[in-house]
Amino acid sequence: MKIEIRTMNRDELDFAIGLAAEEGWNPGLNDAHVFYDTDPNGFLIGYVDNKPVGCISAVSYENKFGFIGFYIVVPGLRGKGWGIKIWNAGIEKLKGQNIGLDGVIEQHANYKKSGFKFAYSNIRFESISSIERSKDGNIVEANSIPFETVRDYDRKFFPADRIVFLKGWLKMPNSFPFAFVEDGQIKGYGVIRKCRTGYKIGPLFAESSDIAERLFLKLRSSVEKDSPVYLDVPEVNIEGMRLAEKYGMKKVFGTARMYTGQFPDLPVDKTFGVTTFELG
C-alpha cells in the first residue's frame, strides 16, 4: 500500500496532539493554535487508504533553523515502514537548515543515523503546585511590559527569531506568563500553561539561580493547589537540577537534545526550563 504524505490542516493538528497525549507526552490544552500559527506548513501527516497513519512536525524559524517533533505512528500500525517515510519527508522539508529535536532516549541511535548529534539531555520533573501564593516585587505579568522587551530577551535563548510563536505563547488561554524586572531591565521570564494533566512550566529563563527560583515559585503558586506541575530541565544546567531537587521534584523521563549542524551557542546555564519539546 502506498502512503500519501501532505501538509496538515488545522483540524489534523488536533489529531497529532491527540496522538501525543496517548503517548503520555501531556500536551498543553491550547498548544495547537500557537503551534500552527508558528508555521502552518510545518506539520505533515501520512494517509494510507484515506486513513491517517502517522505525523511529524518540521517547523522552520526564519528558514534557517528547524525543529522536529510530533513524530508518531498510530499504535497498531507500526512496523510497516510508513514511519520512516514520514520521517524522511520531515527532514527533506527542512533541508539546508540546522535541525534540532528532543527525542526519547531510546531512539538516540536511530536519530544519529539521520545525522543528528547528541548535545545534552533534558529531564522532565514533576511536583505539586504550591498552596502558598508567592509575592515578589520584582516579578510582573509579562504582558504588562512591552512585547519587544520580552522578545529581545527570549532571542538570546533560541537559535532564531520566533516572534510569531512568542506572541501566541504569551497570550494563550489558561496560561500565566511572568517576567523578573530589576533596574528597568528584564532578567528572566517564565510561562506556566494548563495541560491535559496539570501544568507545565516552559520556558524558564533567568540570569541567575536566585531569579530562576523566584520565578519558579511565582509560577508554581499561580495555579490551583494540588495540581501536578512539570519542568523540563537541561541536565547540563547544574543549578537547574539543584532547583528541582530542592523542591522535591521527581524525575518522569528524559529526552536527548540533538542537532544536525553546529550546536547553537545558547546560554544553557541560564535555561532552567525548556519551552516545549515539540517546537524547541
C-alpha positions, 0 to 999 in steps of 0.5 A, spaced: 500 500 500 502 506 498 502 512 503 500 519 501 504 524 505 501 532 505 501 538 509 496 538 515 490 542 516 488 545 522 483 540 524 489 534 523 493 538 528 488 536 533 489 529 531 497 529 532 496 532 539 491 527 540 496 522 538 501 525 543 497 525 549 496 517 548 503 517 548 503 520 555 507 526 552 501 531 556 500 536 551 498 543 553 490 544 552 491 550 547 498 548 544 495 547 537 493 554 535 500 557 537 503 551 534 500 552 527 500 559 527 508 558 528 508 555 521 502 552 518 506 548 513 510 545 518 506 539 520 505 533 515 501 527 516 501 520 512 494 517 509 494 510 507 487 508 504 484 515 506 486 513 513 491 517 517 497 513 519 502 517 522 505 525 523 511 529 524 512 536 525 518 540 521 517 547 523 522 552 520 524 559 524 526 564 519 528 558 514 534 557 517 533 553 523 528 547 524 525 543 529 522 536 529 517 533 533 510 530 533 513 524 530 508 518 531 505 512 528 498 510 530 499 504 535 497 498 531 500 500 525 507 500 526 512 496 523 510 497 516 515 502 514 510 508 513 514 511 519 520 512 516 517 515 510 514 520 514 520 521 517 524 522 511 519 527 508 520 531 515 527 532 514 527 533 506 522 539 508 527 542 512 533 541 508 539 546 508 537 548 515 540 546 522 535 541 525 534 540 532 529 535 536 528 532 543 527 525 542 526 519 547 532 516 549 531 510 546 531 512 539 538 516 540 541 511 535 536 511 530 536 519 530 544 519 529 543 515 523 539 521 520 545 525 522 543 528 528 548 529 534 547 528 541 548 535 545 545 534 552 539 531 555 533 534 558 529 531 564 522 532 565 520 533 573 514 533 576 511 536 583 505 539 586 503 546 585 504 550 591 498 552 596 502 558 598 501 564 593 508 567 592 509 575 592 515 578 589 516 585 587 520 584 582 516 579 578 510 582 573 505 579 568 509 579 562 504 582 558 504 588 562 511 590 559 512 591 552 512 585 547 519 587 544 522 587 551 520 580 552 522 578 545 529 581 545 530 577 551 527 570 549 532 571 542 538 570 546 535 563 548 533 560 541 537 559 535 532 564 531 527 569 531 520 566 533 516 572 534 510 569 531 510 563 536 512 568 542 506 572 541 501 566 541 505 563 547 504 569 551 497 570 550 494 563 550 488 561 554 489 558 561 496 560 561 500 565 566 506 568 563 511 572 568 517 576 567 523 578 573 524 586 572 530 589 576 533 596 574 528 597 568 531 591 565 528 584 564 532 578 567 528 572 566 521 570 564 517 564 565 510 561 562 506 556 566 500 553 561 494 548 563 495 541 560 491 535 559 494 533 566 496 539 570 501 544 568 507 545 565 512 550 566 516 552 559 520 556 558 524 558 564 529 563 563 533 567 568 540 570 569 541 567 575 539 561 580 536 566 585 531 569 579 530 562 576 527 560 583 523 566 584 520 565 578 519 558 579 515 559 585 511 565 582 509 560 577 508 554 581 503 558 586 499 561 580 495 555 579 490 551 583 493 547 589 494 540 588 495 540 581 501 536 578 506 541 575 512 539 570 519 542 568 523 540 563 530 541 565 537 541 561 541 536 565 547 540 563 544 546 567 547 544 574 543 549 578 537 547 574 537 540 577 539 543 584 532 547 583 528 541 582 531 537 587 530 542 592 523 542 591 522 535 591 521 534 584 521 527 581 524 525 575 518 522 569 523 521 563 528 524 559 529 526 552 536 527 548 537 534 545 540 533 538 542 537 532 544 536 525 549 542 524 553 546 529 550 546 536 547 553 537 551 557 542 545 558 547 546 560 554 544 553 557 546 555 564 541 560 564 535 555 561 532 552 567 526 550 563 525 548 556 519 551 552 516 545 549 519 539 546 515 539 540 517 546 537 524 547 541 
